[in-house]
Amino acid sequence: MAQIPLAPFERILKNAGAERISEDALKAMREAVEDYAEALAEASVALAKHAKRKTVKQEDIKLAAK
């Protein structure tokens, strides 16, 4: 997978107060976020299909995130 660059995760962790971050930690953060995003996307698509739509809407994503 690994589609998202590591730099945004470094910024997020630094904004959360981390002074130093290992590359392994950045990769673990990226993997966790990508896994969550994939599950969220699958649930959102299922909601759109249930509503007999091909288009995933904001409401699908918000509902899937709950």
Buried (B, 14 or more C-beta within 10 A) or exposed (E): EEEBEBEEBBEBBEEEEEEEBEEEBBEEBBBEBBEEEEEBBEBBBEBBEEEEEEEBEEEBBEEBEE
